[in-house]
Amino acid sequence: MNVLICDDSGFARKQLARALPREWDIRLHEAGDGQEGLEQILMGHGDLVLLDLTMPRMDGYDVLETLQREGIRSKVLVVSGDIQPEAHARVMALGALDFIKKPASPETLHAFLRQHGFWQPREESVTQPQASLAPAPQHAPPSGPLLTPQSRDLYQELANVAMGQAADLLARLLGAFVVLPIPNVNVLEVSELHMALSAAAESDTLSAVCQGFIGAGIAGEALLLFHDASFAELARLMKHEGELDRAAELELLMDTANVLIGAFLRGFSAQLDTHFSQGHPVLLGQHRPIHQLIQTNQSRWRRTLAIEINYRLQGHKVQCDLLLLFTEDSIATMDHKVQHLL
């Protein structure tokens, strides 16, 4: 049997490959996005496809739609951090066999493979990594606050899982589907961070909330930039009654921040096997151009590891940007914590 792992994260592909049964007689293939995945499937490399949803060029939904439209009979198990009920329903309607939540443990993956008849364990089999995969080399933590391609890929995948958990809570709260992007991960100087913030908002006026967090040698701030044009639609989705004045908008803003920031930090810290204590949310400003927010708060931000996520609701004019800003000193600590994952 040919098994194809289709995911834009090299770390996620390696993690999933190691979770497969070691005695399973398969030929294993990989693809870094949906377009490459379809090419592999057309080459006969996809009897079973383990498919991510959030990918560049062509995402998992596009792959499933193409397989369905063209009558290609590859079997697909979706393995994704987007755990929204609508995401599950959409992939099943497009012909996926099942949906597995990231990160998939060997026990979970084996159970799904048994359930769908792809693999049956021998009595002597145990849950171990595939013998054919060489152990990952151990790397010392970087000496400076620079991201290697490998570590950037890893932090992007950690953020992908965490943002999916946050989106699931928001989707359930609003009764809407949250469109998830590929997280953007970079180490930025303060001037570069200002440019990134400006690019996120363009000419729109914003309302912004900042919340600090700290734990196990890791510290930073979560910054939620909410596009002011989104407030009216958000109020309708949250069934707000009464006048939509600044006080009501602040309440909506804080509710959204609590959901997205809290869920993201819980999901991210759990993967690092640590716990973040969160400070009280602080209002940075309401209905202000981004350059004013930056000028007022520029002393808060220095050189930082920045994770940027743009959330938007499908079919609704609601958009916000979540930025996780980790201090420079936190980078080495996090790199050390994720060595066991690498």
N, C-alpha and C positions, 0 to 999 in steps of 0.2 A: 504493500500500500504506500502511496505517495502522500505525505502530510506536509502541508504548506502553512507556515506561520507568517502572517501578514500584519506587520506593525511598524510604524515609523521609528520606534525606539529600539535601538540595538540592545539596550539593557533589558527591555521587556521581552524581546525575542529570545535572548539567552535565558532569562528567568523561566519563560514558558517551556523552552526546550528541555531544561533540566527537571521540570516538573512531570515530564512524560514518563511512562513506565520504562524502566531501563531494558527489560527483556522484550519489549514490543518490537516486532520485526517490521520496520518501516524504512522508507527512504525520506529523509527530512530535508525540506527546502525552506528558503526564507525570501521575503519580499519587504521592501522598505516603505511602500505606499500602495494604494489601491491599484494604480495603473500597472505598476510592476507585478502586483499580485495577479491581475488578469492575464498578463503575458505568461506568467508561470502556469496558470491554470490551463491556458490554451496549449501549452507545451506538454500537458499531461501530468503536471506536478501537483495537482490539487484534488486528489480523491477525497481528502478531508482537509478543510481549510479552517484554521484558527484565526479569526478575523477581528482586528481592532476596528473601532468606528471613527475615531478622530485622527485623520491623517491628511497630509498635503496632497495636492494634485487631484486625487480621487479618494474620497472617504469610503468608509465601510458601507454606508447606505447605497452609494453609487455602485459599488461592486455587487451588492445583492440585487439591485435593480437590473444591472446588466446581465447577471447570471439568469435571472428570472425571464427577462425579455428575450434572451438568446436561447433559452431552453438548455442551458449548460447544467449538467446534473451533479456538480460537485456538492458534497455535503459540507455545511458551514456551521461551526460553533462560534458564536460571537463572544469575544473575550474583551471586555471594555470597562473603563472607569465611569462611563456615563450610565448611571443606574436609575435614571428616571423611568417611571412606569411607561411613559409614552415611547421612550427609546426601546424598551423591551417589546412593547406591542408592535412597533414599526418593523423591527427586524424579523419578528415572527411572521408578520403579514407578508414580508418579502421573501419568505422561504427558509429562514434560518432554522436549524434543528433546535437550538437552545441558546441560552444567554448565560454567560459565566461572568461573575463580578471580579474585577481586578483588585488586588493581585491574586491570581489563582494558585492556591496551595496544591501540592501533589495529591493530597487526599481528595480535594474537591474535583480536580481535573480527572483523576482516575475514576471517580464515581460517575461523572458524566460520560466518560468513554465506555464504561460498563453498561450504563443505562441505555445507550444508543447502539450497543452491540459492536463497537469498534475493537474492543479489547477485553479479554477475560484473564484475570490473574491466575498464575499457577500457584499451587499450594505453597511453594517455597519462596514466592516472590515477596519482596518487601519494598516499601516506598523509598527509593533511592534515585539519585540523578542517573541519567543515561550513561552507561559505561563508555559509550563512544565519544562522549564529549570530554575534552581535556579540562582539568580544573582551571579556573580563572586565575591568572597571575595576580599576586598581591603587590599592590603599589603603595609606596609611602605617601602620606598626605602631601599635597603640594607645599612648597616652601613659602609661597607667596599667594596673595589673594587673586589668583588667576584661574580661570576655568579651562580645563582640558576638554576636548570634544567628548570624551567619555563621561566626565563628571557633569557637563552641561546636559547630556542626554539623560543621565540618571536623575538630575533635579527636575528636568522637564517631565519625566515619567512620574516621579513622586507628586509633582504638582497636578498632573493629569488625573491621577486617582483622587487627590484631595478636592480638586475643583468639581469632579463628578459628584462627590458626596454633597458638596455645597449646593450644586445645581439641583440635585434631587430634592433637598429640603425646600428650596425656593420654588421649584415647580409644584410641589404639593401644596405650598402655602398659597400660591397664586392661581393654581389650576391652569397652568400654561406650560408649554415646552420651552426649555432653555437651550438655545443653540450654543454649543461649546466650541471654543477655538483651540488651536494648538498653543500651549503656554509659551511665552517668550521669556527666556532666561539669559541674563547677562550680568557681568560685573561692570558697574558704571561709576564714573566720577560724578561729583555733584552736578557739574555743568551738563553732563550727558543725561543725567536723570531729569533735569529740568527740560531738556529737549524731548525726552521720551514722554514726559507728562504733557507737554504742549502738543505733541503729535497725537496723543490719545484723545485730546479734547477738541483740537482744531479751534474753530471760532465759537464753539458753544459756551454758554455760561454754565457753571457747575456749582454743586453743593458738595462738600467734602467732609468726611469723618476719618479720624486717625485713631488707632488703638494700638498701644504698645503690648509687647509680649516678651517673656523671658523664661528660660528654663534650661538647666543642665549645660550652662556655658554658651547658650544660644540666645540672642536678643535681637529685637527689631521692632518694626512697626508695620501694621497693616493699614493701607490707605484705600478708602473707597471713594471714587469720583463718580458722582451721580449726575447724569445729564439733566438739566432743569426741564427740558422739553418732555421728559418722561413722567413728570409728577402726576399730571392729570390722568394718564392711562394707569399708572400704578395705583392711584387712589380708587379708580373704578374696580380694578382687579382685587384690591383688598377690601372692597365694599365699604369704603369710608363714607360716612354721612356727615353732612354739615359743610361749612365753608372751607375751601382749600386755601387757608392763609399760611403764613410762614410757620406758625406753630404746628399746624397740621402737617405741613411738608417736613418739618424737622422730625416729627414722630414717625412718619413713613420712612424717612431716611435712616433713622436709628434702628427701626425694625428690620430694614433690609440689611443694614450693616451687621446687626447681631446674627442674622441667619448666615450670610455669606462669610464673614470673617470667622465667626465661631466654628462653623462646620469645616471650613478650609483648614484652620489651625489644628483642629482635632484630627482630621485626616492626615495632615502632613506630619504632625508630631508622632502619631501612632506608628507611622512607617519608620521613623527614626528611633522608635522604642524609647520615647521620652515624653515629658508633659510640659506644656507651656502654661504659665500663669498669665492671665490677661489683665491689663489695666482697664480703667474706665474709658469708654469712647470719648473723644474730644472733637467738638465741632471746629473745623478749620475755617469755614465760611459758607455762606449761602448766596446763591445767585451772583457769583463773581466770575470774571474771566480767569482762566487758568494762570495767566502771568501774575495776577494779583495774589492768588493763593500761594504761588511759588515765592514771590517776594516777601510775603508775610511770614512764611514758614521755612525759609531756606536754611536757617540755622539748625533745623531739626535733622537735616539729611546731609550725610557725608558720602564718602566712597562706600558703595554698598553692593551686595548681591541682590538684584531686583528680579522678581518673578511677576510678569504682567499677564493678566487675564481679562479679556473683554467678554462680558456676559450680555446677551440680548435675548429678548423673548420673541419667539417665532409668531408672526402675525400681529404683534403689538409694538407700539412705539415706546419701548422701554429698553434703556441701555445704560450700563455702568461699567466702570473699569476698576478692577481690584489689583492693587500692587502690594506685594510682600517685599519689604525692604529689610534685609538682614544686615547687621553691622559687619564691618570688615573683619573684626575679631572672631565673628561667628563662623566664618567660612572654613577655617582650619578645623574647628570643632566638628562641624557637620561633615566635612570630608572624612574625618576620623571615624565618625559614627556609621558612615555608609560603606566602610571598607568590606564588611561582611556581605553586603549586597553585591558589591562588585566582584 
